[in-house]
Amino acid sequence: MAPNRQPAGVRTAVPATRRPLVRCRVDRSDVVAAVGELAGRGFVDRTPDPGHGRRNRVTLTEEGLRRLRHMDEVLDRVQDDLLGPLSAEDRQTLTRLLGRVLTHHEPH
């Protein structure tokens, strides 16, 4: 995976919070719909959280992991093509500057 890119999906079993959804301006109903579609395609399993009656645990299936790895490879190629003219240092600078722009536009 390219050094300045986050993976295409979450790989660890960390409880999700609403903070990333708010930061990305994603409505919870859209997440529910997306998880439902991913479950329907066999990429994730959704099970009730025994510690919280209204929450589900979502885990990546083997097929989901294969698809995630494929997406990472595709994204690496696209990023390398797009940023080909930039040196590794320039790529890091671009990532840092874009991060500052994103932070500036986050909801407060």
The 8 nearest C-alpha neighbors of each residue, nearest first, counted from 0:
[[1, 75, 2, 71, 72, 4, 6, 74],
 [0, 2, 4, 3, 75, 78, 79, 5],
 [3, 1, 4, 0, 5, 91, 87, 90],
 [4, 2, 1, 91, 5, 94, 90, 0],
 [5, 3, 1, 2, 6, 0, 75, 7],
 [4, 6, 7, 3, 2, 8, 1, 0],
 [7, 5, 8, 4, 71, 9, 0, 10],
 [6, 8, 71, 5, 67, 70, 9, 74],
 [9, 7, 6, 10, 67, 5, 71, 64],
 [8, 10, 11, 6, 7, 12, 13, 59],
 [11, 9, 8, 12, 59, 6, 64, 13],
 [10, 12, 13, 9, 58, 14, 59, 8],
 [11, 13, 14, 10, 58, 9, 57, 56],
 [12, 14, 11, 15, 9, 10, 16, 56],
 [15, 13, 12, 16, 56, 11, 57, 55],
 [16, 14, 13, 17, 19, 18, 12, 56],
 [17, 15, 18, 14, 19, 20, 13, 21],
 [16, 18, 20, 19, 21, 15, 27, 22],
 [17, 19, 21, 20, 16, 22, 15, 23],
 [20, 18, 22, 21, 17, 23, 16, 15],
 [21, 19, 25, 17, 23, 18, 22, 24],
 [20, 22, 24, 18, 19, 23, 25, 17],
 [21, 23, 19, 20, 24, 18, 105, 106],
 [22, 24, 20, 21, 25, 19, 105, 18],
 [23, 25, 21, 22, 20, 26, 19, 106],
 [26, 24, 20, 23, 21, 27, 29, 30],
 [25, 27, 29, 28, 24, 30, 20, 21],
 [26, 28, 30, 29, 31, 25, 20, 17],
 [29, 27, 31, 30, 26, 32, 25, 33],
 [30, 28, 32, 26, 27, 31, 33, 25],
 [31, 29, 33, 27, 28, 32, 34, 26],
 [30, 32, 28, 34, 29, 33, 35, 27],
 [31, 33, 35, 29, 30, 34, 28, 36],
 [34, 32, 30, 36, 35, 31, 29, 37],
 [33, 35, 37, 31, 36, 32, 38, 30],
 [36, 34, 32, 38, 33, 37, 39, 31],
 [35, 37, 39, 33, 38, 34, 32, 40],
 [38, 36, 34, 40, 42, 39, 35, 43],
 [39, 37, 43, 41, 35, 40, 36, 42],
 [38, 40, 36, 37, 41, 35, 42, 43],
 [39, 41, 37, 38, 42, 36, 43, 35],
 [42, 40, 38, 39, 43, 37, 62, 63],
 [63, 41, 43, 37, 60, 62, 40, 38],
 [44, 42, 59, 38, 60, 58, 41, 37],
 [43, 45, 58, 57, 38, 59, 60, 46],
 [44, 46, 57, 56, 55, 43, 58, 38],
 [45, 47, 56, 55, 48, 44, 57, 58],
 [48, 46, 55, 56, 49, 54, 45, 52],
 [47, 49, 55, 50, 51, 56, 54, 52],
 [50, 48, 51, 47, 52, 54, 55, 46],
 [49, 51, 48, 52, 54, 47, 53, 55],
 [52, 50, 48, 54, 49, 53, 47, 55],
 [51, 53, 54, 48, 49, 50, 47, 55],
 [54, 52, 51, 55, 48, 47, 50, 49],
 [53, 55, 51, 48, 52, 47, 56, 50],
 [56, 54, 47, 48, 46, 45, 57, 53],
 [55, 57, 46, 48, 45, 47, 58, 54],
 [56, 58, 45, 44, 55, 43, 46, 59],
 [59, 57, 44, 43, 60, 56, 45, 12],
 [58, 60, 43, 63, 42, 64, 44, 61],
 [61, 59, 63, 43, 62, 42, 64, 58],
 [60, 62, 64, 63, 65, 59, 42, 43],
 [63, 61, 65, 60, 64, 42, 66, 41],
 [42, 64, 62, 60, 66, 61, 65, 59],
 [63, 65, 67, 61, 62, 66, 60, 68],
 [66, 64, 62, 68, 63, 67, 61, 69],
 [65, 67, 69, 63, 64, 68, 70, 62],
 [68, 66, 64, 70, 69, 65, 63, 71],
 [67, 69, 71, 65, 70, 66, 64, 72],
 [68, 70, 66, 72, 67, 71, 65, 73],
 [71, 69, 67, 73, 72, 68, 74, 66],
 [70, 72, 68, 74, 69, 73, 75, 7],
 [73, 71, 75, 69, 70, 74, 68, 76],
 [74, 72, 70, 76, 75, 71, 77, 69],
 [73, 75, 77, 71, 76, 72, 78, 70],
 [74, 76, 72, 78, 73, 77, 1, 0],
 [77, 75, 79, 73, 74, 78, 80, 72],
 [78, 76, 74, 80, 79, 75, 81, 73],
 [79, 77, 81, 75, 80, 76, 82, 74],
 [78, 80, 76, 82, 83, 77, 81, 75],
 [79, 81, 77, 83, 78, 82, 76, 84],
 [82, 80, 78, 79, 83, 77, 84, 76],
 [81, 83, 79, 85, 84, 80, 78, 90],
 [82, 84, 80, 79, 85, 81, 86, 78],
 [83, 85, 82, 86, 81, 80, 79, 89],
 [86, 84, 83, 89, 82, 90, 87, 88],
 [85, 87, 89, 88, 90, 84, 83, 82],
 [86, 88, 90, 89, 91, 85, 92, 2],
 [87, 89, 91, 86, 90, 92, 85, 93],
 [90, 88, 92, 86, 91, 87, 85, 93],
 [91, 89, 93, 87, 88, 92, 85, 94],
 [90, 92, 94, 88, 89, 93, 95, 87],
 [93, 91, 89, 95, 90, 94, 96, 88],
 [92, 94, 90, 96, 91, 95, 97, 89],
 [93, 95, 91, 97, 92, 96, 98, 90],
 [96, 94, 98, 92, 93, 97, 91, 99],
 [97, 95, 99, 93, 98, 94, 92, 100],
 [96, 98, 100, 94, 99, 95, 93, 101],
 [99, 97, 101, 95, 96, 100, 94, 102],
 [98, 100, 102, 96, 97, 101, 103, 95],
 [101, 99, 97, 103, 98, 102, 96, 104],
 [102, 100, 98, 104, 103, 99, 97, 105],
 [103, 101, 99, 105, 104, 100, 98, 97],
 [102, 104, 100, 101, 105, 99, 98, 106],
 [103, 105, 101, 102, 106, 100, 107, 99],
 [106, 104, 102, 103, 22, 107, 101, 23],
 [107, 105, 104, 22, 21, 103, 24, 102],
 [106, 105, 104, 22, 103, 102, 21, 18]]
